[in-house]
Amino acid sequence: MNPEQRTRIDREHIWHPYSAMRSPLPVFPVSSASGVRLRLNDGRELIDGMASWWCVIHGYGHPRLKAAMAAQIDTLPHVMFGGLTHDPAVRLTEQLLDIVPRGLDKVFFCDSGSVSVEVAMKLAIQYWHAQGQPQRTRFVALRGGYHGDTFGAMSVCDPVTGMHGLFDGILPRQTFIERPRPRFGDACTGADMQALQTALEKNHDIAALILEPVVQGAGGMWFYAADWLRRARRLCDEAGVLLIADEIATGFGRTGELFACAHAGISPDILCIGKALTGGYLSLAATLTTAAVSDAIDAGEPGVFMHGPTFMANPLACATASASIELLLGHDWRNDIARIQAGLERGLIPCREMAGVRDVRVLGAIGVVEMLEPVDMRAITHAFVERGVWVRPFGRLVYLMPPYVIGDDDLDTLTRAIVEVTKNVTN
Ligand SMILES: *Cc1c(COP(=O)(O)O)cnc(C)c1O
């Protein structure tokens, strides 16, 4: 395809995420990817600092993942899950139950993170309906949170960045509390829990508290105290409210624990996973819950859980996820994350001294430079591409979430690019 034709068709007919059809922002044609490198159609290579929105933890074109996919394509790439089952789904379930926080025992497979959040919310609502408390249909959520783009998920996203005003009257109204103030590593006090405690005590229509444990991702890249999460679990228990942990971004090692709930030593009643589940090779997500929740739903009306997507437990995706989990656990992944954390700290902490920078924070394989002002996306994207790196900021946040296989030299190139580019952007 000639470049002009590609640009024209893309510009005139294809939406990109959160874009206008007549977007002035450039999109870069990419032709292939290998390891931590994206190759553009014009031959340039970029070191990937995003892991394709945090999914591609083992890098691109990994031989073990490709082999697992090829084998599954040859046997059974897809079959409906209504009335049928298959080894890829069963094997993946066994692997997941081995590694998720304790108590989670039932798995619902679906196609995307947003849908897994919808499923989590519906599980909570059906649970309370079955318990004879059908008024419990609402959720407590944190400001600065992000849970996806479908309607239910949107309703628990940050109301400002999630543009709730635009969908007023259509979105269910949820109860929001401020994001946890104490930072990761800090202790928290009763005062830090007051808003949550009040929200849970005052509202008798709450089905669940939904949150991203420890790391809030796309809503603001904020890392909060594990102690807050531990106390939140206790408050949910005291109020008899379910806890939904959205680990779509944090799952599979990103924060230095396999699941971020482990930082607080807690288990949620419902867990959402997605993104890195397949190593980022295919779209797959899952919602897990306890036997207590599933037993209650079974005993209620209509006696079944009301959800069943067409591509539920797609065998190709399940087989890929199995191979990705095997690869992760077969590795000293803690060492990888610790090494990346050290590299991010070494490279990004110096930004703290720079004009225009509000905060720098690093946790696990996540490094964030928060600016005082929103960045100019057009200028900053070009500046990064010129330096041979792929970094995609949003708002005031310039961040790195590289694949776990990144080498120290490539990581240094990424952090150096951030230092140089943010310096120039603010000058
Ligand atoms: C990305 C993300 C989602 C939405 O997942 P999609 O696959 O994009 O639908 C939900 N919650 C969190 C925490 C996420 O990071």
The ligand as a Gaussian input file, in Angstrom:
#p B3LYP/6-31G(d) Opt

LIG

0 1
 C       -7.371000      -0.879000      30.611000
 C       -8.179000      -0.979000      31.846000
 C       -9.543000      -1.325000      31.812000
 C      -10.292000      -1.532000      30.514000
 O       -9.790000      -2.597000      29.782000
 P      -10.117000      -2.694000      28.194000
 O       -9.503000      -3.992000      27.788000
 O       -9.479000      -1.502000      27.570000
 O      -11.596000      -2.689000      28.054000
 C      -10.222000      -1.430000      33.007000
 N       -9.605000      -1.216000      34.181000
 C       -8.302000      -0.897000      34.254000
 C       -7.661000      -0.693000      35.599000
 C       -7.547000      -0.749000      33.096000
 O       -6.263000      -0.398000      33.176000

